[in-house]
């Protein structure tokens, strides 16, 4: 049992969170994209659980959660580009990981319109480099490949997508992630042919939580505007997304990894909220109510050129049945937690590490109550 430091009166127990399998891996878990928002939360959780973790990622961006937590050199890490096969191979040779969680990606829809070639190179060929190197590395016993909820063929019906639904991308980002899924399917076959590690694709919705400072994302855009006491203009207020706190899908990724190691895992899982997805306008109004002072939100017109899907719902039933996974937060609670994190950090001067520690405690308590 691994207890959190600083006098916390709770523990993140392996038996409670995941069982004992992750601590039995021969070699660390390699996380690609570990300097990103979800990557930082993942490495924090693994550390608290006492699971060795190493990272491969581009250097952190200014204002990121990684930078706010002063994470440089806290874990063994390589700053490098997954498009460079030599860098990927050298990282595997250096660390000899027992498992891989591949998260490195170009993750933004709007940016994909500006840099479509880079988006495809990173999301498709970067994934190919990681998967091909991983299945050839004798130390690797399991691979989790993170994609997105936006890989499904979306005909705007509002129906919740299940793992066996057809995949199709409309914008460069979602199309590149469908390409990533095609690579995953191909390397699943290749790995099976050499009795290599199982590869599982994991698909999650729009993640939120304390520390996300990315451009062109709803919650960071709201927080930036709120903190400057400026009105915030929100695009596509009627668009629905399966909002979830970052720790919820991360927990699902680790449950999937454990299932691989136990020899009882499907090839893909969805992770999303249990309730109907909130729309952008509803999320903005919840965030506005949570902020410590009055702020103004202006809603722009919905996208009429088809750049982004209007309706998006995920069905996490398979993960609930096979992995015994459930989200710790509902969507409203996830939004409230995110806004409170930033309000305390930006307005009250609370340190990012203390706030993350508090969220990890809340996460453990919530899971214990499920």
C-alpha positions as CSV (number, residue, x, y, z in Angstrom):
1,X,0.0,0.0,0.0
2,X,1.5,3.3,-1.1
3,X,0.5,6.3,1.1
4,X,0.7,9.9,-0.1
5,X,3.2,12.1,1.7
6,X,2.7,15.4,3.6
7,X,0.6,13.9,6.3
8,X,-2.3,12.9,4.2
9,X,-4.7,10.5,6.0
10,X,-5.5,8.4,3.0
11,X,-3.7,5.9,0.7
12,X,-3.8,5.0,-2.9
13,X,-3.9,1.2,-2.4
14,X,-3.0,-1.1,-5.3
15,X,-5.7,-3.5,-4.1
16,X,-8.2,-0.7,-4.1
17,X,-7.4,1.1,-7.3
18,X,-6.1,-1.5,-9.6
19,X,-5.1,-4.7,-7.9
20,X,-1.4,-5.7,-7.7
21,X,-0.5,-6.3,-11.3
22,X,1.1,-2.9,-12.1
23,X,3.8,-3.3,-9.4
24,X,4.7,-6.7,-10.9
25,X,5.8,-5.4,-14.3
26,X,9.5,-6.0,-14.9
27,X,10.5,-2.5,-16.0
28,X,9.0,0.9,-15.8
29,X,5.9,2.1,-17.6
30,X,6.9,4.3,-20.5
31,X,4.5,7.3,-21.0
32,X,4.8,9.1,-24.3
33,X,3.5,12.7,-24.1
34,X,4.3,12.8,-20.4
35,X,4.8,16.6,-20.4
36,X,1.2,17.1,-21.7
37,X,-1.8,17.8,-19.5
38,X,-3.0,14.1,-19.3
39,X,0.5,12.9,-19.3
40,X,1.4,14.9,-16.3
41,X,-1.7,13.7,-14.3
42,X,-0.8,10.1,-15.3
43,X,2.7,10.3,-14.1
44,X,1.6,11.9,-10.8
45,X,-0.9,9.1,-10.2
46,X,1.7,6.4,-11.0
47,X,4.2,7.9,-8.7
48,X,1.6,8.0,-5.9
49,X,0.9,4.4,-6.5
50,X,4.6,3.5,-6.3
51,X,4.7,2.4,-9.9
52,X,8.0,3.2,-11.7
53,X,7.4,5.6,-14.7
54,X,9.6,7.1,-17.4
55,X,8.7,9.6,-20.1
56,X,9.2,10.5,-23.8
57,X,7.8,13.8,-25.0
58,X,8.5,17.2,-26.5
59,X,9.6,19.8,-24.0
60,X,6.8,21.3,-22.0
61,X,5.0,24.4,-23.1
62,X,4.9,27.6,-21.1
63,X,2.1,27.7,-18.5
64,X,1.5,23.9,-18.7
65,X,0.7,21.8,-15.7
66,X,4.1,20.1,-16.1
67,X,5.8,23.5,-15.9
68,X,3.8,24.8,-13.0
69,X,4.7,21.6,-11.0
70,X,8.4,22.0,-11.9
71,X,8.4,18.4,-13.1
72,X,11.7,18.5,-15.1
73,X,13.9,15.6,-14.1
74,X,11.5,14.4,-11.5
75,X,11.2,11.1,-13.4
76,X,13.7,9.6,-15.9
77,X,12.7,11.3,-19.2
78,X,13.7,12.0,-22.8
79,X,12.7,15.2,-24.6
80,X,12.2,14.1,-28.2
81,X,9.9,13.8,-31.2
82,X,8.0,10.5,-31.8
83,X,8.3,11.2,-35.5
84,X,12.0,10.5,-35.2
85,X,12.3,6.7,-35.2
86,X,15.9,6.7,-33.9
87,X,14.8,8.8,-30.9
88,X,12.0,6.4,-30.1
89,X,14.3,3.3,-30.5
90,X,17.0,4.8,-28.3
91,X,14.4,5.6,-25.6
92,X,13.2,2.0,-25.5
93,X,16.8,0.7,-25.5
94,X,17.6,3.1,-22.6
95,X,14.7,2.3,-20.3
96,X,13.6,-1.2,-21.3
97,X,10.0,-0.5,-20.3
98,X,7.7,-3.3,-19.1
99,X,4.6,-1.5,-20.5
100,X,3.8,1.5,-22.7
101,X,1.0,4.1,-22.5
102,X,1.2,6.0,-25.8
103,X,-0.4,9.5,-25.4
104,X,1.9,11.8,-27.5
105,X,-0.2,13.5,-30.1
106,X,-1.2,16.7,-31.8
107,X,-4.5,16.9,-29.9
108,X,-6.3,20.0,-31.1
109,X,-9.0,20.1,-33.8
110,X,-8.5,23.8,-34.7
111,X,-4.7,23.4,-34.9
112,X,-5.2,20.5,-37.3
113,X,-6.7,22.8,-39.9
114,X,-3.6,25.1,-39.6
115,X,-1.0,22.2,-39.6
116,X,-2.7,19.2,-41.2
117,X,0.6,17.6,-42.4
118,X,2.2,17.8,-39.0
119,X,-1.0,16.5,-37.4
120,X,-0.9,13.4,-39.7
121,X,2.8,12.8,-39.3
122,X,2.6,13.0,-35.5
123,X,-0.7,11.1,-35.0
124,X,-0.1,8.4,-37.6
125,X,3.6,7.9,-38.2
126,X,4.5,8.8,-34.6
127,X,2.1,6.1,-33.5
128,X,3.6,3.6,-36.0
129,X,7.1,4.4,-34.7
130,X,6.1,3.8,-31.1
131,X,4.1,0.6,-31.8
132,X,6.7,-1.0,-34.1
133,X,9.5,-0.3,-31.6
134,X,7.4,-1.5,-28.7
135,X,6.4,-4.9,-30.1
136,X,10.1,-5.6,-31.0
137,X,11.3,-4.6,-27.5
138,X,11.4,-7.9,-25.5
139,X,10.8,-6.2,-22.1
140,X,7.4,-4.8,-23.2
141,X,4.4,-6.9,-22.0
142,X,1.5,-4.5,-22.7
143,X,0.7,-1.4,-24.8
144,X,-2.1,1.1,-24.4
145,X,-2.6,3.4,-27.4
146,X,-4.7,6.6,-26.6
147,X,-6.9,7.9,-29.4
148,X,-10.1,10.0,-29.0
149,X,-13.9,9.9,-29.0
150,X,-13.7,11.8,-32.4
151,X,-12.7,8.7,-34.4
152,X,-16.3,7.5,-34.9
153,X,-18.3,8.1,-38.0
154,X,-20.5,10.9,-36.7
155,X,-23.8,11.4,-38.5
156,X,-25.0,13.7,-35.7
157,X,-27.7,11.3,-34.5
158,X,-26.8,11.9,-30.8
159,X,-26.6,8.1,-30.3
160,X,-23.8,7.0,-27.9
161,X,-20.9,5.4,-29.8
162,X,-19.8,1.9,-28.9
163,X,-16.4,0.3,-29.7
164,X,-17.6,-1.6,-32.7
165,X,-19.1,1.4,-34.5
166,X,-17.5,2.4,-37.9
167,X,-14.6,4.9,-37.7
168,X,-14.4,7.9,-40.0
169,X,-12.8,11.3,-39.7
170,X,-14.2,14.6,-40.9
171,X,-11.5,17.2,-39.9
172,X,-7.7,16.7,-40.1
173,X,-7.5,15.9,-36.4
174,X,-10.2,13.2,-36.3
175,X,-9.0,11.8,-39.7
176,X,-5.5,11.5,-38.4
177,X,-6.7,9.7,-35.3
178,X,-8.7,7.3,-37.5
179,X,-5.3,6.7,-39.3
180,X,-3.8,6.1,-35.9
181,X,-6.6,3.5,-35.2
182,X,-5.8,1.8,-38.5
183,X,-2.1,1.6,-37.5
184,X,-3.2,0.2,-34.1
185,X,-5.3,-2.5,-35.8
186,X,-2.4,-3.4,-38.1
187,X,0.1,-3.6,-35.3
188,X,-2.3,-5.6,-33.2
189,X,-2.1,-8.2,-36.0
190,X,1.6,-7.9,-36.4
191,X,2.1,-8.4,-32.6
192,X,-0.2,-11.4,-32.5
193,X,1.8,-12.9,-35.3
194,X,5.0,-12.8,-33.3
195,X,3.4,-13.6,-29.9
196,X,4.1,-10.0,-28.9
197,X,2.3,-7.8,-26.4
198,X,-1.4,-7.0,-26.7
199,X,-2.2,-3.5,-27.9
200,X,-5.4,-1.9,-26.8
201,X,-6.9,1.3,-28.2
202,X,-8.5,3.6,-25.6
203,X,-11.0,6.4,-26.5
204,X,-12.0,9.2,-24.2
205,X,-14.0,12.3,-24.4
206,X,-13.1,15.9,-23.7
207,X,-10.9,15.8,-20.6
208,X,-10.8,18.7,-18.2
209,X,-9.2,19.3,-14.8
210,X,-6.8,21.6,-13.0
211,X,-3.7,22.6,-15.0
212,X,-4.9,22.5,-18.6
213,X,-3.7,25.7,-20.3
214,X,-4.0,24.7,-23.9
215,X,-5.2,27.1,-26.6
216,X,-8.6,26.6,-28.3
217,X,-10.0,24.4,-25.5
218,X,-13.2,25.4,-23.7
219,X,-12.1,25.3,-20.1
220,X,-8.7,27.0,-20.5
221,X,-10.3,29.7,-22.7
222,X,-12.8,30.3,-20.0
223,X,-10.2,30.4,-17.2
224,X,-7.9,32.7,-19.1
225,X,-10.8,35.1,-19.7
226,X,-12.1,34.9,-16.1
227,X,-8.7,35.5,-14.7
228,X,-8.3,38.7,-16.7
229,X,-11.8,39.8,-15.9
230,X,-12.6,39.9,-19.6
231,X,-15.8,38.6,-21.3
232,X,-15.3,35.2,-22.9
233,X,-16.7,34.5,-26.3
234,X,-17.6,30.8,-26.7
235,X,-18.1,29.1,-30.1
236,X,-20.6,26.4,-30.7
237,X,-22.6,26.6,-27.5
238,X,-25.0,23.8,-28.6
239,X,-22.2,21.3,-29.3
240,X,-22.3,18.4,-26.9
241,X,-19.1,16.6,-25.6
242,X,-18.5,13.8,-23.1
243,X,-16.8,16.0,-20.5
244,X,-14.7,14.2,-17.8
245,X,-12.0,14.9,-15.3
246,X,-8.6,13.7,-16.6
247,X,-8.2,11.3,-13.8
248,X,-11.2,9.3,-14.9
249,X,-10.0,8.1,-18.3
250,X,-6.4,7.8,-16.9
251,X,-7.8,5.4,-14.3
252,X,-9.4,3.5,-17.3
253,X,-6.1,3.3,-19.1
254,X,-4.5,1.7,-16.1
255,X,-7.4,-0.7,-15.7
256,X,-7.0,-1.7,-19.3
257,X,-3.3,-2.2,-18.8
258,X,-4.0,-4.4,-15.8
259,X,-6.5,-6.4,-17.9
260,X,-3.9,-7.0,-20.5
261,X,-1.5,-8.3,-17.9
262,X,-4.2,-10.6,-16.6
263,X,-4.9,-11.9,-20.1
264,X,-8.5,-10.8,-20.2
265,X,-8.8,-7.6,-22.3
266,X,-10.7,-6.4,-25.4
267,X,-8.9,-4.6,-28.2
268,X,-10.6,-1.2,-27.6
269,X,-12.5,0.6,-24.8
270,X,-14.5,3.8,-24.5
271,X,-14.2,6.0,-21.3
272,X,-16.8,8.7,-20.8
273,X,-19.5,10.0,-18.4
274,X,-22.5,7.9,-17.5
275,X,-25.0,10.7,-18.0
276,X,-25.9,12.5,-21.3
277,X,-23.2,14.8,-22.5
278,X,-23.5,18.5,-21.5
279,X,-23.3,21.1,-24.3
280,X,-20.7,23.8,-24.4
281,X,-23.1,26.5,-23.2
282,X,-24.1,24.4,-20.2
283,X,-20.5,23.9,-19.2
284,X,-19.7,27.6,-19.6
285,X,-22.6,28.5,-17.4
286,X,-21.5,26.1,-14.7
287,X,-18.0,27.4,-14.8
288,X,-19.3,31.0,-14.7
289,X,-21.3,30.2,-11.5
290,X,-18.2,28.6,-9.9
291,X,-15.9,31.5,-10.4
292,X,-15.3,33.7,-7.4
293,X,-16.6,36.9,-9.0
294,X,-19.0,37.9,-11.7
295,X,-17.8,37.3,-15.2
296,X,-19.5,37.5,-18.6
297,X,-19.7,34.8,-21.2
298,X,-20.8,35.6,-24.8
299,X,-22.0,32.8,-26.9
300,X,-21.1,32.9,-30.6
301,X,-22.8,31.1,-33.5
302,X,-22.5,27.3,-33.9
303,X,-20.1,26.0,-36.5
304,X,-22.0,26.0,-39.8
305,X,-19.1,24.8,-42.0
306,X,-18.8,21.4,-40.5
307,X,-15.4,21.9,-38.9
308,X,-16.4,20.2,-35.7
309,X,-19.1,17.7,-34.9
310,X,-22.2,19.1,-33.1
311,X,-23.3,16.0,-31.2
312,X,-20.9,13.6,-29.5
313,X,-21.7,10.8,-27.0
314,X,-19.7,7.8,-25.8
315,X,-20.9,4.6,-24.4
316,X,-18.5,3.3,-21.7
317,X,-20.6,0.1,-20.9
318,X,-17.9,-2.3,-22.1
319,X,-15.3,-0.8,-19.8
320,X,-17.8,-0.9,-16.9
321,X,-18.5,-4.6,-17.5
322,X,-15.0,-5.9,-18.4
323,X,-12.8,-3.6,-16.3
324,X,-15.1,-2.7,-13.4
325,X,-14.5,0.9,-14.3
326,X,-16.7,3.9,-13.3
327,X,-16.0,7.6,-13.4
328,X,-15.4,9.2,-10.0
329,X,-16.8,12.6,-11.0
330,X,-20.0,13.4,-13.0
331,X,-19.7,16.2,-15.6
332,X,-20.9,19.0,-13.4
333,X,-18.5,17.9,-10.6
334,X,-15.6,17.7,-13.1
335,X,-16.3,21.3,-14.2
336,X,-16.6,22.6,-10.7
337,X,-13.4,20.8,-9.7
338,X,-11.5,22.4,-12.6
339,X,-12.7,25.9,-11.9
340,X,-12.0,25.6,-8.2
341,X,-8.5,24.4,-8.9
342,X,-7.8,27.4,-11.1
343,X,-9.5,29.9,-8.8
344,X,-7.3,28.8,-5.8
345,X,-4.2,28.8,-8.0
346,X,-4.6,32.1,-9.8
347,X,-6.5,34.1,-7.1
348,X,-5.4,32.6,-3.8
349,X,-1.8,31.7,-4.7
350,X,-2.2,28.0,-3.9
351,X,0.6,25.9,-5.3
352,X,-0.1,23.6,-8.1
353,X,1.4,20.6,-6.3
354,X,-0.9,21.1,-3.3
355,X,-3.9,21.4,-5.5
356,X,-3.1,18.2,-7.5
357,X,-2.5,16.4,-4.2
358,X,-5.9,17.5,-3.1
359,X,-7.5,16.2,-6.3
360,X,-5.8,12.9,-6.0
361,X,-7.2,12.6,-2.5
362,X,-10.6,13.5,-3.7
363,X,-10.2,11.0,-6.5
364,X,-9.3,8.2,-4.1
365,X,-12.2,9.0,-1.7
366,X,-14.7,9.1,-4.6
367,X,-13.5,5.8,-6.0
368,X,-13.7,4.2,-2.5
369,X,-17.3,5.3,-2.4
370,X,-18.3,3.7,-5.7
